């Protein structure tokens, strides 16, 4: 995936940069349900990226 296409999938919501779960799953080449299940199983919190 190209840097520009990744940057286009980062949204700013209330001053916080966020990425949707299905876009993140595509980046890691996994299914969305697998990504979400892994988050639940391991208690992972996805990192918020600071706004620029």
PyMOL commands that set and color helices and strands:
alter all, ss='L'
color gray80, all
select helices_A, chain A and resi 3-7+21-28+32-42
alter helices_A, ss='H'
color red, helices_A
select strands_A, chain A and resi 10-13+16-19
alter strands_A, ss='S'
color yellow, strands_A
deselect
rebuild
show_as cartoon
